[in-house]
């Protein structure tokens, strides 16, 4: 009877140990997979931030040039450009943009949205999540509100009444000051977010 009890006890302990060991191995493997997914998500977000940063730097230079052109017209320092604008029956935005598009690339948020959708974002530390949320929210404000307001104003028929050119240019100047200010803020936010992820 004692021999059977010891045998059953040792077999029971072996089974319990085997189950616990299997659970441990499974947990280690799951942790490894989660860590891999987290690293992939971080690298994807980092690449996206670098891409967006390069796009924004290009935008910022163009938009500062446009803002400065408008300012020189309003300050009476560029009468030839004003005369050229007045020669059209509509506001020829190409003269202000140097015949370049207002935006030539799109700031993306695909990696960020993918990380949120898959839930891997829960593995990031709180400060990183906060930093990334702030940058992507500001990016949304810049593209969906500020740029949209500029385009909406341009497509408004009142913006093409050349008799009110100075008033129209003041409105564009204000919008471009807002845009370039937000782009300057975004430049700092991208830098901070990239540094945070690289830590």
C-alpha positions in Angstrom: 0.0 0.0 0.0 2.8 2.4 0.9 4.7 1.5 -2.3 1.6 2.2 -4.4 1.1 5.5 -2.6 4.7 6.6 -3.3 4.3 5.5 -6.9 1.1 7.4 -7.4 2.5 10.5 -5.6 5.6 10.5 -7.8 3.6 10.0 -10.9 1.2 12.8 -9.8 4.1 15.1 -9.1 5.6 14.3 -12.5 2.3 15.0 -14.2 1.9 18.3 -12.3 5.5 19.3 -13.1 5.0 18.3 -16.8 1.9 20.5 -17.0 3.5 23.4 -15.3 6.6 23.1 -17.5 4.4 23.0 -20.6 2.6 26.1 -19.4 5.9 27.8 -18.7 7.2 27.0 -22.2 4.0 28.2 -23.7 4.2 31.5 -21.8 7.8 32.0 -22.8 6.9 31.4 -26.4 3.9 33.8 -26.3 6.0 36.5 -24.6 8.6 36.0 -27.4 5.9 36.4 -30.1 4.5 39.5 -28.4 7.9 41.0 -28.1 8.5 40.3 -31.9 5.2 41.9 -32.8 5.9 44.9 -30.6 9.4 45.3 -32.3 7.8 45.1 -35.7 5.2 47.6 -34.8 7.8 50.0 -33.3 10.0 49.7 -36.4 7.0 50.3 -38.7 5.9 53.4 -36.8 9.5 54.6 -36.7 9.8 54.3 -40.5 6.4 56.1 -40.9 7.6 58.9 -38.7 10.8 59.3 -40.6 8.9 59.4 -43.9 6.4 61.9 -42.6 9.2 64.0 -41.2 10.8 64.2 -44.6 7.5 65.1 -46.3 6.8 67.7 -43.7 10.2 69.3 -44.1 9.5 69.6 -47.8 6.0 71.1 -47.2 7.3 73.5 -44.6 9.8 75.1 -47.0 7.2 75.4 -49.8 4.6 76.9 -47.4 7.1 79.4 -45.9 8.0 80.5 -49.4 4.3 81.0 -50.3 3.6 82.9 -47.1 6.6 85.1 -47.7 5.5 85.8 -51.3 2.1 86.9 -50.0 3.7 89.0 -47.3 5.9 90.8 -49.8 2.9 91.6 -52.0 0.9 92.9 -49.0 3.9 95.0 -47.8 4.2 96.6 -51.3 7.6 95.0 -52.0 6.5 92.9 -55.0 4.4 95.0 -57.2 5.3 93.0 -60.3 3.8 89.8 -58.8 0.7 91.8 -57.6 0.3 93.2 -61.2 0.6 89.7 -62.6 -2.1 88.4 -60.1 -4.3 91.4 -61.1 -4.0 90.4 -64.8 -6.1 87.3 -64.3 -9.9 87.2 -63.8 -9.4 84.8 -60.9 -6.9 84.2 -58.2 -4.1 82.3 -59.9 -2.7 80.3 -57.0 0.1 79.0 -59.2 1.7 82.4 -59.1 1.9 82.2 -55.3 3.0 78.6 -55.2 5.6 79.0 -57.9 3.5 76.7 -60.1 4.0 73.8 -57.6 1.3 71.9 -55.9 0.3 72.9 -52.4 1.0 69.4 -51.1 2.9 66.7 -53.2 2.8 63.8 -50.7 0.5 62.6 -48.0 1.4 62.2 -44.3 0.4 58.7 -43.4 -0.8 57.0 -40.2 -1.0 53.4 -41.4 1.5 51.9 -39.1 0.0 53.7 -36.1 -3.5 52.5 -37.0 -2.3 48.9 -37.5 -0.6 48.9 -34.1 -3.9 50.1 -32.5 -6.1 47.7 -34.5 -4.0 44.6 -33.6 -3.8 45.7 -30.0 0.0 45.5 -29.8 0.0 49.2 -28.8 -1.0 47.9 -25.3 2.6 46.6 -25.0 4.1 50.1 -25.4 4.9 52.1 -22.3 2.5 54.9 -21.4 4.8 57.8 -22.3 5.4 56.4 -25.8 1.7 55.9 -26.4 1.0 59.4 -25.2 3.7 60.9 -27.4 2.5 59.0 -30.5 -1.1 59.8 -29.9 -0.2 63.5 -29.6 1.8 63.5 -32.9 -0.8 61.6 -34.9 -3.6 63.8 -33.6 -1.7 67.0 -34.5 -0.9 65.5 -37.9 -4.7 65.0 -38.4 -5.4 68.6 -37.4 -2.7 69.8 -39.9 -4.0 67.8 -42.8 -7.8 67.5 -42.2 -8.4 71.0 -40.8 -5.7 73.5 -41.6 -4.9 72.5 -45.1 -8.6 71.9 -45.8 -9.4 75.4 -44.7 -6.9 76.8 -47.2 -8.3 74.7 -50.0 -11.9 75.5 -49.0 -11.1 79.2 -49.0 -9.4 78.9 -52.4 -12.4 77.1 -53.9 -14.8 79.7 -52.5 -16.0 82.0 -55.3 -15.4 85.1 -53.2 -11.7 84.3 -53.2 -11.6 84.9 -56.9 -12.9 88.4 -56.9 -9.7 90.2 -57.9 -11.2 93.6 -56.9 -10.7 92.4 -53.3 -7.2 91.0 -53.9 -5.6 92.6 -50.8 -8.3 91.2 -48.5 -8.1 87.8 -50.1 -4.3 87.8 -49.7 -4.6 88.7 -46.1 -6.9 85.7 -45.5 -4.4 83.5 -47.3 -1.5 85.0 -45.3 -3.3 84.3 -42.0 -4.0 80.7 -43.1 -0.4 80.1 -44.2 0.9 81.6 -40.9 -1.3 79.0 -39.1 -0.1 76.2 -41.4 3.6 77.0 -41.1 3.3 77.4 -37.3 1.7 74.0 -37.0 4.4 72.5 -39.3 7.0 74.0 -37.1 5.3 72.4 -34.1 5.1 69.1 -35.9 8.8 69.2 -36.7 9.5 69.2 -33.0 6.9 66.5 -32.2 8.4 64.2 -34.9 11.9 64.6 -33.4 10.6 63.9 -29.8 8.6 60.9 -30.9 11.5 59.4 -32.9 13.8 59.9 -29.9 11.2 58.3 -27.6 10.9 55.2 -29.8 14.7 54.8 -30.2 15.2 54.7 -26.4 
